[in-house]
Amino acid sequence: MTQKVTPENNSNTALNRYKYLLSTANPQEIEKAHEEAFASMSEKS
């Protein structure tokens, strides 16, 4: 049985993948990725 893709399911999937990333990735790489993401968001504002 396949699950219908809804915004809620998609958000849950993304959140679960992010939590997994946080628990397995190198802390310095996570920090760098967050810095780049926030810098990118600031430039667009």
Biopython code that builds the backbone (N, CA, C, O; Angstrom):
import numpy as np
from Bio.PDB.StructureBuilder import StructureBuilder

atoms = [
    (1, "MET", "N", (0.845, -1.175, 0.000)),
    (1, "MET", "CA", (0.000, 0.000, 0.000)),
    (1, "MET", "C", (0.891, 1.239, 0.000)),
    (1, "MET", "O", (1.789, 1.362, 0.833)),
    (2, "THR", "N", (0.643, 2.155, -0.932)),
    (2, "THR", "CA", (1.424, 3.389, -0.974)),
    (2, "THR", "C", (0.670, 4.483, -0.243)),
    (2, "THR", "O", (-0.559, 4.497, -0.187)),
    (3, "GLN", "N", (1.442, 5.391, 0.309)),
    (3, "GLN", "CA", (0.843, 6.486, 1.059)),
    (3, "GLN", "C", (0.679, 7.686, 0.141)),
    (3, "GLN", "O", (1.604, 8.046, -0.586)),
    (4, "LYS", "N", (-0.490, 8.306, 0.172)),
    (4, "LYS", "CA", (-0.742, 9.483, -0.638)),
    (4, "LYS", "C", (0.142, 10.625, -0.147)),
    (4, "LYS", "O", (0.241, 10.875, 1.054)),
    (5, "VAL", "N", (0.779, 11.308, -1.085)),
    (5, "VAL", "CA", (1.654, 12.421, -0.724)),
    (5, "VAL", "C", (0.797, 13.652, -0.476)),
    (5, "VAL", "O", (0.099, 14.134, -1.368)),
    (6, "THR", "N", (0.863, 14.145, 0.745)),
    (6, "THR", "CA", (0.167, 15.365, 1.120)),
    (6, "THR", "C", (1.195, 16.317, 1.707)),
    (6, "THR", "O", (2.285, 15.885, 2.083)),
    (7, "PRO", "N", (0.876, 17.595, 1.794)),
    (7, "PRO", "CA", (1.835, 18.520, 2.414)),
    (7, "PRO", "C", (2.247, 18.081, 3.815)),
    (7, "PRO", "O", (3.408, 18.231, 4.193)),
    (8, "GLU", "N", (1.304, 17.539, 4.591)),
    (8, "GLU", "CA", (1.617, 17.088, 5.946)),
    (8, "GLU", "C", (2.591, 15.911, 5.915)),
    (8, "GLU", "O", (3.568, 15.891, 6.664)),
    (9, "ASN", "N", (2.324, 14.928, 5.047)),
    (9, "ASN", "CA", (3.227, 13.780, 4.926)),
    (9, "ASN", "C", (4.599, 14.221, 4.448)),
    (9, "ASN", "O", (5.619, 13.738, 4.938)),
    (10, "ASN", "N", (4.622, 15.133, 3.495)),
    (10, "ASN", "CA", (5.876, 15.627, 2.960)),
    (10, "ASN", "C", (6.665, 16.357, 4.047)),
    (10, "ASN", "O", (7.883, 16.201, 4.131)),
    (11, "SER", "N", (5.993, 17.144, 4.873)),
    (11, "SER", "CA", (6.656, 17.849, 5.973)),
    (11, "SER", "C", (7.200, 16.868, 6.999)),
    (11, "SER", "O", (8.312, 17.040, 7.498)),
    (12, "ASN", "N", (6.427, 15.850, 7.314)),
    (12, "ASN", "CA", (6.880, 14.839, 8.273)),
    (12, "ASN", "C", (8.101, 14.099, 7.743)),
    (12, "ASN", "O", (9.041, 13.828, 8.491)),
    (13, "THR", "N", (8.089, 13.775, 6.470)),
    (13, "THR", "CA", (9.234, 13.094, 5.866)),
    (13, "THR", "C", (10.466, 13.977, 5.933)),
    (13, "THR", "O", (11.547, 13.517, 6.301)),
    (14, "ALA", "N", (10.308, 15.234, 5.582)),
    (14, "ALA", "CA", (11.444, 16.162, 5.621)),
    (14, "ALA", "C", (11.962, 16.320, 7.045)),
    (14, "ALA", "O", (13.173, 16.342, 7.262)),
    (15, "LEU", "N", (11.075, 16.428, 8.001)),
    (15, "LEU", "CA", (11.483, 16.578, 9.394)),
    (15, "LEU", "C", (12.222, 15.337, 9.888)),
    (15, "LEU", "O", (13.237, 15.451, 10.576)),
    (16, "ASN", "N", (11.727, 14.173, 9.546)),
    (16, "ASN", "CA", (12.399, 12.933, 9.953)),
    (16, "ASN", "C", (13.784, 12.817, 9.326)),
    (16, "ASN", "O", (14.726, 12.371, 9.981)),
    (17, "ARG", "N", (13.912, 13.213, 8.069)),
    (17, "ARG", "CA", (15.225, 13.181, 7.417)),
    (17, "ARG", "C", (16.177, 14.172, 8.079)),
    (17, "ARG", "O", (17.359, 13.875, 8.252)),
    (18, "TYR", "N", (15.673, 15.344, 8.448)),
    (18, "TYR", "CA", (16.493, 16.356, 9.109)),
    (18, "TYR", "C", (16.956, 15.863, 10.485)),
    (18, "TYR", "O", (18.117, 16.044, 10.851)),
    (19, "LYS", "N", (16.059, 15.248, 11.236)),
    (19, "LYS", "CA", (16.430, 14.706, 12.547)),
    (19, "LYS", "C", (17.499, 13.628, 12.406)),
    (19, "LYS", "O", (18.432, 13.560, 13.206)),
    (20, "TYR", "N", (17.359, 12.792, 11.388)),
    (20, "TYR", "CA", (18.365, 11.758, 11.145)),
    (20, "TYR", "C", (19.707, 12.403, 10.805)),
    (20, "TYR", "O", (20.747, 11.986, 11.314)),
    (21, "LEU", "N", (19.680, 13.403, 9.958)),
    (21, "LEU", "CA", (20.904, 14.118, 9.593)),
    (21, "LEU", "C", (21.581, 14.695, 10.829)),
    (21, "LEU", "O", (22.794, 14.563, 10.991)),
    (22, "LEU", "N", (20.809, 15.329, 11.695)),
    (22, "LEU", "CA", (21.377, 15.926, 12.908)),
    (22, "LEU", "C", (22.004, 14.879, 13.816)),
    (22, "LEU", "O", (22.983, 15.160, 14.508)),
    (23, "SER", "N", (21.448, 13.683, 13.816)),
    (23, "SER", "CA", (21.972, 12.649, 14.712)),
    (23, "SER", "C", (23.173, 11.904, 14.136)),
    (23, "SER", "O", (23.866, 11.198, 14.868)),
    (24, "THR", "N", (23.431, 12.051, 12.833)),
    (24, "THR", "CA", (24.503, 11.273, 12.216)),
    (24, "THR", "C", (25.627, 12.100, 11.603)),
    (24, "THR", "O", (26.741, 11.600, 11.451)),
    (25, "ALA", "N", (25.363, 13.336, 11.253)),
    (25, "ALA", "CA", (26.355, 14.144, 10.532)),
    (25, "ALA", "C", (27.391, 14.744, 11.472)),
    (25, "ALA", "O", (27.184, 14.851, 12.681)),
    (26, "ASN", "N", (28.496, 15.126, 10.881)),
    (26, "ASN", "CA", (29.568, 15.808, 11.591)),
    (26, "ASN", "C", (29.047, 17.168, 12.077)),
    (26, "ASN", "O", (28.511, 17.927, 11.270)),
    (27, "PRO", "N", (29.186, 17.499, 13.361)),
    (27, "PRO", "CA", (28.668, 18.768, 13.888)),
    (27, "PRO", "C", (29.195, 20.004, 13.151)),
    (27, "PRO", "O", (28.458, 20.974, 12.970)),
    (28, "GLN", "N", (30.445, 19.977, 12.731)),
    (28, "GLN", "CA", (30.993, 21.122, 12.005)),
    (28, "GLN", "C", (30.319, 21.290, 10.642)),
    (28, "GLN", "O", (30.103, 22.414, 10.189)),
    (29, "GLU", "N", (29.990, 20.184, 9.998)),
    (29, "GLU", "CA", (29.299, 20.254, 8.711)),
    (29, "GLU", "C", (27.876, 20.784, 8.876)),
    (29, "GLU", "O", (27.391, 21.546, 8.039)),
    (30, "ILE", "N", (27.217, 20.383, 9.948)),
    (30, "ILE", "CA", (25.867, 20.882, 10.222)),
    (30, "ILE", "C", (25.914, 22.382, 10.475)),
    (30, "ILE", "O", (25.089, 23.131, 9.950)),
    (31, "GLU", "N", (26.872, 22.820, 11.275)),
    (31, "GLU", "CA", (27.002, 24.246, 11.568)),
    (31, "GLU", "C", (27.250, 25.038, 10.288)),
    (31, "GLU", "O", (26.647, 26.092, 10.085)),
    (32, "LYS", "N", (28.119, 24.545, 9.436)),
    (32, "LYS", "CA", (28.416, 25.225, 8.173)),
    (32, "LYS", "C", (27.166, 25.301, 7.294)),
    (32, "LYS", "O", (26.888, 26.342, 6.699)),
    (33, "ALA", "N", (26.422, 24.214, 7.214)),
    (33, "ALA", "CA", (25.202, 24.195, 6.402)),
    (33, "ALA", "C", (24.177, 25.193, 6.922)),
    (33, "ALA", "O", (23.518, 25.873, 6.135)),
    (34, "HIS", "N", (24.037, 25.287, 8.248)),
    (34, "HIS", "CA", (23.100, 26.249, 8.825)),
    (34, "HIS", "C", (23.555, 27.676, 8.557)),
    (34, "HIS", "O", (22.739, 28.532, 8.216)),
    (35, "GLU", "N", (24.840, 27.937, 8.706)),
    (35, "GLU", "CA", (25.364, 29.281, 8.430)),
    (35, "GLU", "C", (25.077, 29.685, 6.986)),
    (35, "GLU", "O", (24.645, 30.807, 6.724)),
    (36, "GLU", "N", (25.318, 28.772, 6.057)),
    (36, "GLU", "CA", (25.072, 29.062, 4.645)),
    (36, "GLU", "C", (23.587, 29.280, 4.370)),
    (36, "GLU", "O", (23.217, 30.171, 3.605)),
    (37, "ALA", "N", (22.747, 28.475, 4.988)),
    (37, "ALA", "CA", (21.305, 28.607, 4.773)),
    (37, "ALA", "C", (20.786, 29.930, 5.317)),
    (37, "ALA", "O", (20.010, 30.614, 4.649)),
    (38, "PHE", "N", (21.206, 30.296, 6.526)),
    (38, "PHE", "CA", (20.744, 31.557, 7.102)),
    (38, "PHE", "C", (21.302, 32.750, 6.337)),
    (38, "PHE", "O", (20.610, 33.756, 6.185)),
    (39, "ALA", "N", (22.527, 32.659, 5.858)),
    (39, "ALA", "CA", (23.098, 33.739, 5.056)),
    (39, "ALA", "C", (22.305, 33.908, 3.764)),
    (39, "ALA", "O", (22.026, 35.028, 3.337)),
    (40, "SER", "N", (21.948, 32.794, 3.152)),
    (40, "SER", "CA", (21.166, 32.830, 1.922)),
    (40, "SER", "C", (19.788, 33.446, 2.161)),
    (40, "SER", "O", (19.301, 34.219, 1.336)),
    (41, "MET", "N", (19.164, 33.106, 3.281)),
    (41, "MET", "CA", (17.852, 33.669, 3.613)),
    (41, "MET", "C", (17.965, 35.166, 3.867)),
    (41, "MET", "O", (17.071, 35.922, 3.485)),
    (42, "SER", "N", (19.031, 35.602, 4.496)),
    (42, "SER", "CA", (19.229, 37.021, 4.793)),
    (42, "SER", "C", (19.418, 37.823, 3.516)),
    (42, "SER", "O", (18.941, 38.953, 3.418)),
    (43, "GLU", "N", (20.111, 37.248, 2.536)),
    (43, "GLU", "CA", (20.355, 37.935, 1.272)),
    (43, "GLU", "C", (19.069, 38.144, 0.491)),
    (43, "GLU", "O", (18.948, 39.122, -0.246)),
    (44, "LYS", "N", (18.112, 37.248, 0.638)),
    (44, "LYS", "CA", (16.860, 37.314, -0.110)),
    (44, "LYS", "C", (15.871, 38.295, 0.499)),
    (44, "LYS", "O", (14.918, 38.699, -0.167)),
    (45, "SER", "N", (16.076, 38.683, 1.739)),
    (45, "SER", "CA", (15.136, 39.583, 2.424)),
    (45, "SER", "C", (15.285, 41.009, 1.966)),
    (45, "SER", "O", (14.570, 41.888, 2.444)),
]
sb = StructureBuilder()
sb.init_structure("model")
sb.init_model(0)
sb.init_chain("A")
sb.init_seg("    ")
for serial, (resi, resn, name, xyz) in enumerate(atoms, 1):
    if name == "N":
        sb.init_residue(resn, " ", resi, " ")
    sb.init_atom(name, np.array(xyz, "f"), 0.0, 1.0, " ", f" {name:<3s}", serial, name[0])
structure = sb.get_structure()
